Amino acid sequence: MKQLLLYCRSGFEKECAAEIQDKAGQFGVFGYCKLKANDAFIIFEAYDGAALERFFSDFPFSKLIFVRQWALVIGDWLELPAGDRVTPVLDTLRSVEEGSEISSIGELRIEYPDTNDGKELSTLARKLTVPLRQSLRQAGLMLKKENLRAPVLHMFMQSGQKALLAVSYPENNNSLENGIRRLKFPSDAPSRSTLKLEEAFLEFIPRDEWDTRLASGMRAVDLGACPGGWTYQLVKRSMMVVSIDNGAMAESLMMTGQVKHYMVDGFKYKPEKKNVYWLVCDMIEKPQRVGQLICDWLINGWCQESIFNLKLPMKKRYETVQEVLAEMQQRFDEAGIKVKFQARHLFHDREEVTVHLCKA
């Protein structure tokens, strides 16, 4: 297998390509990317298939930012006759050389690009899943029962007549179909930006640690809070919040008694006590400036964990994120503080990347 299929947000194909070439190159894996603007996926073709498979197995998927999902490609693009979309899949899998892991497939996902045209395939994908799964099992190409620890078979449909097969490993992939976490907008939230922080909590904080890291009674600061989308998520978790913004906060949040609002510049505010656990920040500002502000808070002991957004420029977006995170890491190293970074281009993000930072 010499190709990787990678999903991304439509319009971020170049960032996805830049990232996979950078990370693979660090592993000594070289190749080139096939992509088209706004397709919401790319294909990375390596010169050395064995090296690519080692990279795919060893490099942590969680360290990728712009890649929503990745999988090793099996064969070429399939032509899918409208009357029989199952047989071409079976024929391709049967043709795979013996000794591969194809026969141990434990889960089937029929997926499609996150584009307007791609979303029209959702109904077809649902209708095709059950008969294809049954046929795979009858042919001995898939385990008799679903096994979430076994490799995942992805059937990526570019259209109703064209698809690509690929395989990923559950210990090192995105567990969500299409690599997307869809959330319902709370009717009482002040703005849709609330979904960014909710998704970030789900993405970065393990569920079994919520009782200690997202606990009731914690103190939090929200920089650039207006009108309160991110403050809403903190209040919902029964935290006491200081919201910093020169604009007005939603009255519904102020009525909870959990929020103090100061009309102050987020870059000038400093907490009176070192009792803040969470710092969140969604200010519209240059990413370099935001990165240095977050460093100030961690280095001075003003907070323990932070989730913040880096607003991206129009060009060199991947390079900008890498530059900002490297500058932050240098400051922490100089201060003698060990930290852990996580960064993702979340589904509810647009022209920004969400970063989680905590002391190691």
KEKE-3310 file (N, C-alpha, C; in steps of 0.2 Angstrom, whole numbers, plus 5000, padded with zeros to 4 digits):
npx = (5004:5004:4998:4990:4974:4966:4955:4949:4944:4933:4942:4954:4963:4976:4983:4981:4989:5002:5004:5004:5015:5025:5025:5027:5039:5047:5048:5056:5049:5044:5035:5021:5007:4990:4978:4963:4956:4944:4939:4939:4946:4962:4975:4989:5004:5016:5034:5039:5031:5032:5038:5029:5018:5024:5025:5012:5007:5015:5015:5007:4990:4983:4992:4990:4984:4976:4971:4957:4954:4962:4968:4975:4976:4967:4970:4964:4953:4936:4924:4907:4893:4876:4867:4873:4883:4891:4898:4910:4917:4920:4927:4939:4944:4946:4956:4967:4983:4988:4989:4988:4979:4966:4956:4953:4945:4935:4925:4914:4914:4905:4909:4910:4914:4915:4907:4895:4890:4895:4887:4875:4876:4874:4862:4862:4874:4870:4860:4867:4876:4872:4869:4881:4890:4885:4887:4901:4904:4899:4907:4919:4927:4927:4925:4914:4906:4904:4919:4927:4940:4947:4954:4948:4937:4936:4925:4926:4916:4916:4907:4891:4895:4908:4921:4933:4943:4949:4960:4960:4967:4960:4966:4973:4966:4953:4939:4926:4913:4917:4926:4920:4913:4898:4887:4873:4866:4863:4848:4847:4860:4871:4878:4883:4896:4898:4898:4911:4919:4913:4915:4929:4931:4926:4935:4948:4949:4948:4934:4934:4940:4934:4927:4937:4944:4935:4927:4913:4912:4925:4936:4936:4942:4937:4943:4939:4925:4912:4897:4896:4897:4907:4908:4896:4897:4906:4899:4888:4894:4894:4904:4913:4914:4925:4922:4929:4928:4925:4913:4895:4888:4878:4862:4856:4866:4872:4862:4864:4872:4884:4894:4906:4908:4920:4923:4936:4952:4957:4971:4976:4971:4973:4973:4967:4970:4979:4970:4963:4958:4954:4958:4951:4950:4945:4948:4948:4962:4980:4988:5001:5002:4991:4996:5008:5001:4994:5005:5010:5000:5001:5015:5016:5008:4995:4984:4979:4976:4972:4962:4962:4959:4968:4968:4968:4979:4976:4985:4998:4994:4996:5010:5010:5003:5012:5023:5019:5016:5029:5036:5029:5033:5046:5047:5041:5051:5062:5057:5057:5046:5036:5025:5010:5004:4990:4982:4969:4960:4945:4928:4918:4926:4931:4940:4952:4962:4960:4968:4974:4981:4991:4999:5012)
npy = (4994:5010:5023:5036:5040:5055:5064:5081:5098:5106:5117:5117:5109:5111:5114:5102:5094:5100:5097:5083:5079:5086:5079:5065:5066:5069:5056:5050:5047:5049:5058:5063:5074:5072:5082:5093:5109:5112:5099:5092:5081:5073:5064:5056:5050:5039:5035:5024:5010:5001:5009:5019:5012:5009:5022:5026:5017:5020:5034:5045:5048:5058:5069:5076:5090:5096:5086:5076:5062:5047:5034:5019:5016:5004:4997:5003:5017:5013:5008:5010:5002:5006:4996:4987:4989:4982:4970:4975:4980:4968:4960:4968:4967:4953:4952:4957:4954:4938:4936:4949:4961:4962:4952:4952:4962:4972:4982:4992:5007:5018:5031:5049:5065:5080:5090:5100:5092:5080:5077:5074:5061:5054:5047:5036:5030:5025:5016:5007:5001:4990:4979:4978:4975:4963:4955:4956:4948:4936:4932:4930:4940:4949:4950:4940:4946:4963:4971:4982:4983:4978:4981:4994:4996:5007:5014:5025:5036:5046:5049:5043:5034:5031:5026:5023:5011:5009:5006:5007:5009:5005:5010:5020:5030:5041:5040:5043:5043:5049:5057:5067:5077:5080:5092:5097:5113:5122:5129:5139:5145:5159:5161:5153:5150:5143:5130:5127:5127:5116:5105:5105:5102:5089:5083:5085:5082:5068:5057:5050:5059:5070:5073:5078:5087:5095:5101:5104:5120:5125:5138:5149:5159:5169:5175:5188:5187:5190:5187:5178:5164:5154:5156:5151:5137:5135:5139:5130:5119:5122:5130:5145:5160:5172:5184:5192:5206:5220:5221:5218:5206:5191:5193:5182:5174:5182:5182:5170:5171:5166:5172:5185:5200:5210:5224:5225:5226:5211:5208:5215:5212:5204:5191:5193:5183:5167:5157:5152:5139:5135:5144:5151:5156:5166:5176:5188:5190:5193:5177:5175:5184:5180:5168:5171:5177:5167:5160:5168:5167:5153:5152:5162:5156:5158:5150:5133:5125:5127:5132:5138:5148:5150:5162:5160:5166:5170:5164:5151:5144:5132:5133:5144:5140:5130:5138:5147:5138:5133:5144:5146:5134:5136:5147:5141:5131:5139:5144:5133:5125:5111:5106:5101:5100:5100:5101:5105:5106:5109:5102:5112:5124:5137:5148:5145:5137:5126:5125:5115:5116:5111:5110:5098)
npz = (5000:4995:4996:5005:5011:5015:5025:5026:5030:5018:5007:5014:5009:5005:5016:5023:5015:5016:5029:5030:5022:5029:5041:5038:5031:5041:5046:5037:5026:5010:4996:4986:4984:4979:4975:4974:4974:4987:4988:4999:5003:5001:4993:4998:4990:4992:4989:4994:4999:5010:5020:5021:5027:5039:5045:5045:5055:5066:5069:5079:5077:5084:5084:5073:5064:5054:5048:5047:5046:5042:5031:5024:5007:4997:4982:4967:4961:4962:4950:4951:4947:4945:4947:4955:4967:4976:4971:4965:4976:4983:4974:4973:4986:4987:4978:4984:4991:4999:5017:5021:5031:5028:5029:5042:5045:5056:5056:5046:5037:5027:5019:5014:5005:5015:5008:4999:4988:4992:5004:4999:4997:5008:5011:5002:5006:5019:5015:5008:5017:5026:5017:5010:5021:5025:5014:5014:5025:5022:5012:5019:5021:5031:5049:5058:5068:5073:5078:5087:5089:5079:5062:5052:5039:5026:5015:5003:4996:4982:4973:4967:4959:4960:4970:4984:4992:5008:5023:5041:5058:5073:5085:5081:5074:5069:5078:5074:5062:5045:5051:5059:5072:5076:5084:5093:5093:5108:5113:5122:5122:5120:5107:5092:5093:5105:5102:5098:5109:5117:5108:5109:5122:5122:5113:5118:5132:5141:5145:5157:5165:5167:5179:5187:5180:5174:5183:5194:5202:5199:5195:5182:5168:5154:5140:5129:5129:5125:5115:5125:5122:5125:5138:5142:5141:5152:5163:5162:5166:5180:5184:5191:5184:5176:5165:5152:5142:5131:5126:5127:5138:5137:5145:5151:5156:5165:5175:5181:5192:5192:5185:5183:5175:5167:5159:5150:5142:5135:5134:5144:5156:5172:5184:5201:5210:5212:5208:5197:5187:5173:5158:5145:5128:5114:5106:5093:5085:5081:5078:5084:5094:5103:5106:5114:5124:5131:5135:5145:5155:5159:5163:5173:5182:5183:5178:5176:5165:5148:5134:5118:5103:5088:5076:5059:5045:5028:5020:5020:5031:5039:5041:5049:5061:5065:5068:5078:5088:5090:5095:5107:5114:5115:5124:5135:5138:5141:5153:5160:5161:5159:5147:5139:5123:5112:5097:5085:5070:5072:5069:5070:5069:5059:5051:5059:5072:5085:5101:5114:5130:5144:5159:5160)
capx = (5000:5008:4994:4986:4968:4966:4950:4950:4938:4934:4946:4960:4967:4983:4985:4982:4994:5008:5005:5006:5021:5030:5026:5029:5046:5051:5049:5059:5044:5043:5030:5018:5000:4985:4972:4959:4953:4937:4937:4938:4951:4968:4979:4997:5007:5023:5038:5041:5025:5033:5040:5022:5014:5027:5023:5005:5006:5019:5014:5001:4985:4981:4996:4988:4979:4971:4968:4951:4954:4967:4967:4979:4972:4968:4968:4962:4946:4931:4918:4901:4887:4870:4863:4877:4889:4894:4903:4917:4921:4922:4932:4945:4947:4949:4963:4973:4988:4987:4993:4986:4974:4959:4951:4951:4941:4930:4920:4914:4911:4904:4909:4910:4917:4911:4905:4888:4889:4896:4882:4870:4878:4873:4856:4865:4879:4866:4856:4872:4880:4870:4870:4889:4893:4883:4891:4908:4905:4898:4913:4924:4932:4925:4923:4906:4903:4908:4925:4929:4947:4950:4955:4941:4937:4933:4923:4925:4912:4917:4901:4887:4898:4915:4923:4940:4943:4955:4959:4963:4967:4956:4970:4977:4962:4947:4933:4920:4912:4919:4930:4917:4909:4892:4884:4867:4866:4859:4844:4848:4866:4871:4880:4885:4903:4898:4900:4918:4922:4910:4919:4936:4931:4925:4941:4954:4948:4945:4928:4935:4944:4929:4925:4943:4947:4929:4923:4909:4915:4931:4936:4938:4942:4935:4945:4936:4920:4906:4892:4896:4896:4912:4906:4890:4900:4909:4893:4884:4898:4894:4910:4913:4918:4926:4922:4933:4927:4923:4906:4890:4887:4871:4859:4854:4872:4873:4857:4865:4876:4891:4898:4908:4910:4924:4925:4943:4956:4959:4978:4978:4968:4977:4969:4969:4972:4981:4965:4960:4960:4954:4958:4948:4951:4943:4949:4950:4969:4985:4989:5007:5000:4987:5001:5012:4997:4993:5012:5011:4996:5004:5021:5015:5004:4988:4979:4982:4974:4969:4959:4961:4959:4972:4965:4973:4979:4974:4990:5003:4990:4999:5016:5009:5002:5018:5028:5016:5017:5036:5038:5027:5037:5053:5046:5040:5057:5066:5055:5058:5040:5034:5018:5007:5000:4985:4979:4965:4955:4939:4923:4915:4930:4932:4947:4955:4964:4959:4973:4973:4988:4991:5006:5013)
capy = (5000:5016:5029:5037:5044:5059:5069:5087:5103:5109:5123:5116:5104:5113:5113:5095:5091:5102:5094:5076:5079:5087:5074:5059:5068:5068:5049:5048:5045:5055:5057:5069:5074:5073:5086:5098:5113:5111:5092:5090:5076:5072:5057:5056:5044:5038:5032:5018:5008:4999:5015:5023:5008:5010:5028:5025:5013:5023:5041:5046:5052:5063:5074:5079:5096:5098:5079:5073:5055:5044:5027:5016:5015:4998:4997:5010:5020:5008:5011:5007:5001:5008:4990:4982:4992:4977:4966:4978:4980:4961:4959:4972:4964:4947:4953:4959:4948:4935:4938:4956:4961:4963:4947:4953:4969:4972:4988:4995:5014:5020:5039:5054:5071:5085:5095:5100:5086:5074:5076:5071:5054:5051:5042:5031:5027:5022:5011:5002:4999:4984:4974:4977:4972:4956:4952:4955:4943:4929:4931:4929:4946:4953:4946:4938:4951:4969:4971:4989:4983:4976:4986:4997:4996:5013:5014:5033:5038:5052:5050:5037:5029:5031:5025:5021:5007:5010:5003:5011:5005:5009:5012:5026:5034:5045:5035:5046:5043:5055:5061:5073:5077:5085:5093:5101:5119:5123:5134:5145:5148:5166:5161:5146:5149:5138:5123:5126:5125:5110:5100:5105:5098:5082:5081:5085:5080:5061:5057:5048:5064:5076:5074:5082:5093:5100:5100:5110:5125:5127:5145:5150:5165:5169:5181:5189:5182:5193:5188:5173:5157:5150:5156:5147:5130:5134:5140:5124:5114:5124:5134:5152:5162:5179:5185:5198:5209:5227:5221:5216:5199:5189:5194:5175:5171:5186:5181:5164:5172:5162:5176:5192:5203:5216:5227:5226:5222:5204:5207:5219:5209:5200:5189:5195:5177:5162:5151:5150:5133:5136:5150:5150:5162:5166:5183:5189:5194:5189:5171:5175:5188:5176:5162:5174:5179:5161:5158:5173:5164:5147:5154:5165:5152:5161:5145:5126:5122:5133:5131:5144:5148:5154:5164:5159:5170:5168:5160:5148:5143:5126:5135:5149:5136:5127:5144:5150:5133:5132:5150:5145:5129:5139:5151:5136:5128:5144:5145:5127:5122:5106:5107:5096:5103:5097:5106:5102:5110:5106:5103:5118:5129:5140:5150:5145:5131:5126:5122:5114:5117:5110:5108:5091)
capz = (5000:4994:4996:5011:5010:5021:5025:5029:5029:5011:5007:5018:5006:5004:5023:5025:5011:5019:5036:5030:5019:5034:5046:5034:5029:5048:5047:5031:5021:5005:4991:4983:4986:4974:4978:4971:4979:4989:4987:5006:5004:4997:4993:4998:4987:4995:4985:4997:5002:5017:5024:5023:5032:5046:5047:5047:5061:5072:5070:5082:5073:5088:5083:5066:5065:5049:5045:5050:5046:5037:5030:5019:5001:4994:4975:4963:4962:4959:4946:4955:4943:4949:4949:4959:4970:4981:4968:4964:4982:4985:4969:4975:4992:4985:4974:4989:4992:5005:5022:5023:5037:5025:5031:5050:5046:5061:5056:5040:5037:5020:5020:5008:5007:5018:5004:4997:4984:4996:5009:4995:4996:5015:5011:4998:5011:5024:5012:5006:5023:5028:5012:5009:5027:5025:5008:5016:5030:5019:5008:5023:5020:5037:5055:5058:5072:5073:5083:5087:5090:5073:5057:5050:5031:5024:5008:5003:4990:4979:4970:4968:4954:4961:4977:4985:4998:5012:5030:5046:5064:5078:5090:5079:5069:5071:5079:5071:5054:5042:5055:5061:5078:5075:5090:5093:5096:5113:5111:5126:5121:5117:5101:5090:5095:5110:5100:5097:5116:5118:5104:5111:5128:5120:5109:5122:5139:5142:5148:5164:5169:5168:5186:5191:5176:5172:5189:5197:5207:5197:5193:5175:5165:5147:5137:5123:5130:5122:5120:5130:5119:5128:5145:5143:5142:5158:5167:5161:5171:5186:5186:5192:5178:5175:5158:5150:5135:5131:5123:5132:5139:5137:5152:5154:5159:5171:5179:5185:5198:5191:5180:5184:5168:5167:5152:5150:5136:5137:5135:5150:5162:5176:5189:5207:5214:5208:5210:5191:5184:5166:5154:5138:5124:5107:5103:5086:5086:5077:5082:5088:5100:5107:5109:5119:5130:5134:5138:5151:5160:5161:5166:5179:5187:5183:5176:5175:5158:5143:5127:5114:5096:5084:5070:5054:5040:5022:5017:5025:5038:5042:5043:5054:5067:5068:5070:5084:5094:5092:5099:5113:5117:5117:5130:5141:5139:5144:5159:5164:5162:5154:5145:5134:5117:5108:5092:5080:5066:5074:5064:5071:5068:5052:5049:5065:5075:5093:5105:5121:5133:5151:5162:5160)
cpx = (5004:5004:4990:4980:4967:4960:4952:4944:4939:4937:4952:4964:4974:4987:4986:4988:5001:5009:5007:5013:5027:5031:5029:5037:5050:5052:5053:5055:5042:5038:5027:5010:4996:4979:4969:4956:4946:4934:4936:4942:4957:4971:4986:5000:5014:5027:5040:5035:5026:5035:5033:5018:5017:5025:5016:5003:5009:5017:5008:4996:4983:4986:4995:4983:4974:4968:4963:4951:4959:4966:4972:4974:4973:4966:4967:4955:4942:4926:4912:4895:4881:4867:4867:4884:4893:4899:4910:4921:4924:4927:4939:4948:4949:4955:4969:4977:4987:4991:4992:4981:4967:4954:4949:4948:4935:4924:4920:4911:4911:4904:4910:4913:4913:4910:4897:4886:4890:4890:4876:4870:4876:4867:4859:4870:4875:4863:4861:4876:4878:4871:4877:4892:4891:4886:4899:4909:4904:4904:4919:4929:4931:4923:4916:4903:4908:4913:4928:4937:4951:4950:4948:4942:4933:4931:4921:4922:4913:4910:4897:4890:4905:4917:4930:4940:4950:4954:4963:4963:4964:4960:4974:4973:4957:4941:4927:4919:4913:4924:4927:4913:4904:4888:4878:4868:4861:4855:4845:4855:4866:4874:4882:4892:4904:4900:4907:4921:4919:4914:4926:4936:4931:4932:4947:4954:4945:4939:4929:4938:4940:4928:4931:4945:4941:4924:4919:4913:4922:4930:4939:4938:4941:4938:4942:4929:4913:4904:4891:4895:4901:4910:4901:4892:4903:4903:4889:4887:4898:4901:4909:4917:4919:4927:4924:4931:4924:4915:4902:4889:4879:4868:4857:4860:4873:4868:4859:4869:4883:4896:4899:4910:4914:4925:4932:4946:4958:4967:4981:4976:4973:4973:4972:4972:4974:4976:4961:4962:4960:4954:4956:4949:4949:4943:4951:4956:4974:4987:4996:5006:4996:4992:5005:5008:4996:4999:5012:5006:4999:5010:5021:5010:4997:4982:4983:4981:4971:4967:4958:4962:4964:4969:4970:4973:4977:4979:4995:5000:4994:5006:5015:5007:5008:5023:5026:5018:5024:5038:5035:5031:5043:5052:5045:5047:5062:5064:5055:5051:5038:5027:5016:5003:4996:4982:4975:4961:4949:4933:4919:4919:4929:4939:4951:4957:4963:4965:4972:4980:4987:4998:5007:5015)
cpy = (5006:5023:5029:5042:5048:5064:5076:5092:5105:5116:5123:5111:5105:5112:5106:5092:5094:5099:5086:5075:5081:5082:5067:5060:5067:5061:5046:5045:5050:5053:5063:5068:5075:5076:5091:5102:5112:5104:5089:5083:5076:5065:5059:5050:5044:5034:5025:5015:5005:5004:5019:5019:5009:5017:5029:5022:5017:5030:5042:5051:5058:5070:5078:5084:5096:5091:5076:5065:5053:5037:5025:5014:5008:4998:5003:5012:5015:5012:5007:5007:5003:5002:4986:4986:4988:4973:4969:4979:4973:4959:4962:4969:4957:4947:4955:4953:4945:4937:4945:4955:4962:4958:4948:4960:4968:4977:4990:5002:5016:5028:5043:5060:5076:5091:5095:5094:5080:5072:5073:5063:5050:5046:5036:5027:5023:5015:5005:4998:4992:4978:4973:4973:4964:4952:4951:4949:4936:4927:4929:4934:4951:4948:4945:4943:4957:4969:4978:4989:4981:4982:4988:4998:5003:5013:5022:5034:5045:5054:5043:5031:5028:5031:5022:5017:5009:5007:5007:5007:5009:5012:5019:5029:5038:5040:5037:5045:5049:5059:5067:5072:5082:5086:5098:5107:5120:5129:5140:5148:5155:5166:5154:5145:5144:5131:5121:5123:5118:5104:5100:5101:5090:5079:5080:5082:5073:5061:5055:5053:5070:5078:5078:5088:5098:5100:5106:5114:5127:5134:5145:5157:5164:5175:5182:5186:5184:5189:5183:5165:5152:5150:5152:5140:5129:5135:5133:5118:5117:5127:5141:5155:5170:5180:5192:5200:5216:5227:5219:5208:5197:5190:5187:5172:5175:5184:5174:5165:5169:5167:5183:5195:5209:5218:5230:5223:5216:5203:5211:5216:5204:5198:5191:5189:5172:5156:5149:5143:5133:5143:5148:5157:5162:5173:5183:5194:5190:5183:5171:5179:5184:5171:5165:5175:5173:5159:5162:5169:5158:5148:5157:5162:5154:5156:5139:5123:5128:5129:5137:5143:5152:5155:5164:5164:5167:5163:5157:5147:5137:5129:5140:5145:5133:5132:5146:5144:5132:5138:5149:5140:5132:5143:5146:5133:5133:5145:5139:5124:5117:5106:5102:5100:5098:5102:5102:5107:5107:5107:5110:5125:5131:5141:5150:5138:5131:5122:5121:5113:5116:5109:5100:5088)
cpz = (5000:4995:5003:5009:5016:5020:5028:5027:5022:5012:5011:5015:5006:5011:5025:5021:5014:5025:5035:5026:5024:5039:5044:5033:5036:5049:5042:5026:5016:4999:4989:4985:4979:4977:4973:4976:4980:4989:4994:5007:5000:4997:4993:4995:4989:4989:4987:5001:5009:5022:5026:5028:5039:5049:5049:5053:5067:5074:5073:5078:5077:5087:5076:5068:5060:5046:5049:5051:5041:5037:5024:5013:4999:4987:4972:4964:4958:4955:4949:4950:4947:4952:4954:4961:4975:4977:4967:4970:4984:4980:4971:4981:4991:4982:4978:4991:4998:5010:5025:5029:5035:5028:5039:5051:5051:5060:5049:5040:5029:5021:5013:5010:5010:5014:5002:4993:4988:5001:5006:4995:5003:5015:5007:5003:5016:5021:5010:5011:5025:5023:5010:5015:5027:5020:5010:5021:5027:5014:5012:5023:5026:5043:5055:5063:5072:5079:5082:5088:5084:5068:5055:5042:5030:5016:5007:4996:4987:4975:4970:4963:4955:4968:4978:4992:5002:5019:5035:5052:5070:5084:5088:5073:5072:5072:5076:5064:5051:5045:5058:5067:5077:5082:5089:5097:5102:5112:5116:5126:5118:5109:5099:5091:5101:5108:5099:5104:5118:5115:5107:5118:5127:5117:5113:5129:5139:5146:5156:5168:5170:5175:5190:5187:5173:5177:5191:5202:5205:5195:5186:5173:5157:5144:5130:5123:5126:5116:5125:5128:5123:5136:5147:5144:5149:5164:5167:5165:5178:5189:5187:5187:5178:5168:5156:5143:5136:5129:5129:5132:5139:5144:5155:5158:5165:5176:5183:5191:5198:5187:5183:5177:5169:5160:5152:5144:5139:5138:5141:5157:5166:5182:5196:5211:5209:5209:5203:5188:5176:5163:5147:5134:5117:5104:5096:5086:5082:5082:5086:5094:5105:5110:5115:5125:5134:5138:5145:5157:5163:5165:5173:5184:5188:5181:5176:5168:5154:5137:5124:5107:5093:5077:5064:5048:5033:5018:5022:5031:5042:5045:5049:5061:5070:5071:5077:5090:5095:5096:5106:5117:5119:5123:5136:5143:5143:5151:5163:5166:5157:5153:5140:5129:5114:5103:5087:5076:5067:5068:5064:5071:5061:5051:5055:5067:5082:5096:5112:5124:5141:5153:5162:5167)
residu = (MET:LYS:GLN:LEU:LEU:LEU:TYR:CYS:ARG:SER:GLY:PHE:GLU:LYS:GLU:CYS:ALA:ALA:GLU:ILE:GLN:ASP:LYS:ALA:GLY:GLN:PHE:GLY:VAL:PHE:GLY:TYR:CYS:LYS:LEU:LYS:ALA:ASN:ASP:ALA:PHE:ILE:ILE:PHE:GLU:ALA:TYR:ASP:GLY:ALA:ALA:LEU:GLU:ARG:PHE:PHE:SER:ASP:PHE:PRO:PHE:SER:LYS:LEU:ILE:PHE:VAL:ARG:GLN:TRP:ALA:LEU:VAL:ILE:GLY:ASP:TRP:LEU:GLU:LEU:PRO:ALA:GLY:ASP:ARG:VAL:THR:PRO:VAL:LEU:ASP:THR:LEU:ARG:SER:VAL:GLU:GLU:GLY:SER:GLU:ILE:SER:SER:ILE:GLY:GLU:LEU:ARG:ILE:GLU:TYR:PRO:ASP:THR:ASN:ASP:GLY:LYS:GLU:LEU:SER:THR:LEU:ALA:ARG:LYS:LEU:THR:VAL:PRO:LEU:ARG:GLN:SER:LEU:ARG:GLN:ALA:GLY:LEU:MET:LEU:LYS:LYS:GLU:ASN:LEU:ARG:ALA:PRO:VAL:LEU:HIS:MET:PHE:MET:GLN:SER:GLY:GLN:LYS:ALA:LEU:LEU:ALA:VAL:SER:TYR:PRO:GLU:ASN:ASN:ASN:SER:LEU:GLU:ASN:GLY:ILE:ARG:ARG:LEU:LYS:PHE:PRO:SER:ASP:ALA:PRO:SER:ARG:SER:THR:LEU:LYS:LEU:GLU:GLU:ALA:PHE:LEU:GLU:PHE:ILE:PRO:ARG:ASP:GLU:TRP:ASP:THR:ARG:LEU:ALA:SER:GLY:MET:ARG:ALA:VAL:ASP:LEU:GLY:ALA:CYS:PRO:GLY:GLY:TRP:THR:TYR:GLN:LEU:VAL:LYS:ARG:SER:MET:MET:VAL:VAL:SER:ILE:ASP:ASN:GLY:ALA:MET:ALA:GLU:SER:LEU:MET:MET:THR:GLY:GLN:VAL:LYS:HIS:TYR:MET:VAL:ASP:GLY:PHE:LYS:TYR:LYS:PRO:GLU:LYS:LYS:ASN:VAL:TYR:TRP:LEU:VAL:CYS:ASP:MET:ILE:GLU:LYS:PRO:GLN:ARG:VAL:GLY:GLN:LEU:ILE:CYS:ASP:TRP:LEU:ILE:ASN:GLY:TRP:CYS:GLN:GLU:SER:ILE:PHE:ASN:LEU:LYS:LEU:PRO:MET:LYS:LYS:ARG:TYR:GLU:THR:VAL:GLN:GLU:VAL:LEU:ALA:GLU:MET:GLN:GLN:ARG:PHE:ASP:GLU:ALA:GLY:ILE:LYS:VAL:LYS:PHE:GLN:ALA:ARG:HIS:LEU:PHE:HIS:ASP:ARG:GLU:GLU:VAL:THR:VAL:HIS:LEU:CYS:LYS:ALA)
# end
